Amino acid sequence: MKRRFTAALAGLALSALLVAPASQASAADLVIYTSMKEALIGPMTKAFMAKHPDIKVDHQSAGAGKLMAKIAAERQSGTILADILWTSEVPDFYALKREGLLEPYISPNAKDILNPLPDFDGSFTPIRLGTLGIVYNTRFMKKAPEKWSDLFEKKNSPFGIANPALSGTAFVSVFLLSEQFGWDFFKDLKKNKAKMGKGSGQVIDDTAKGDLLACLGVDYQTFSKIDKGAYLGMAYPPEMLVVPSPAAIFKNSPNLDAAKKFIDFMLTEECQKIVAENGTLPVHPGVKVPAKYNLPDQTEAMKRAIPIDYPKLITSKQATVDQFTEIFGKKK
């Protein structure tokens, strides 16, 4: 069964997030909503279609917050138009599971992966172990930061953090840093001219331009820009931010078999190599990230990772966003 959907997402008002008229939309057998950038999801869908030429795949990329707003609007209209959701905002998956919107599926390939999610029941499956670190402008910072406190060494040095209400990785990272260092860490950043950006990609771009000295950046987004010549470096303090990115199948998907095949494919070595080649940690322990990214391997990263209290993470999203916004909304 083929479905119709809008091709554009970013910048649209919530009312425009509903399905487009047939004359304005394109068709696909499998629709994926994801917060992953084209450099990662694009090669995956192409590789999958090469193996399954009978299945057409399309994906819509946006921040996790926008995707959840889109899903909420579609629920009101009666039909969620996506088959698969893949983002880094783990609490969203728990919420969707609690509301009975996910189709449990344990891939036969799941036995081969590193799975940091507790009580795994197939409602959602980790696809990558995203890392965030200190992304800095190499023209203005000649020495890479070694620890989080290095951010305070240079006075009036603007540091960027994406809005945790819009970015799943930013939310989890803000939660983890507040758990590890307390909210005074963010208050001190603000005193040192830190800024809240809109999206995770935007703060990296602003750092590359020199509008920010450094930012909290996602691994593969940063490395993609470095590969293109951006004056950026990536540093990982001892306390690492490791954020799993799960994928889930929506219940009542009319393309359930195809969706299961895509989840299976995402966990294969072939697909996990695409993850690794983009400079982010695969969940398959047999797949290594290229040495040029200087990224700790899966075992080392998990050992250094700030532990995630999932029950607290799930229940504290609004409080975390509110506290962060209250700090960064201040003029001083």
ABEGO torsion letter per residue (X at the ends): XBBBBBABABGBBAAAABBBBAAABBBBABBBBBABBAAAAAAAAAAAAAABAABBBBBBBBBAAAAAAAAAAAAAAGBBABABBBBABAAAAAAAAAAGABBBBBBAAAAABBBABBGBAGABBBABBBBBBBBBBAAABABBBABAAAAAABBGBBBBBBBAAABAAAAAAAAAAAAAAEAAAAAAAAAAGBBBBABAAAAAAAAAAGABABBBBBAAAAAAAAAAGBBBBBBBBABBBBBBBBBBBBBGBAAAAAAAAAAAAAABAAAAAAAAAAGBBBABAABBBBAAAGBBBAAAAAAABBBBBAAAAAAAAAAAAAAAAAAAABAX
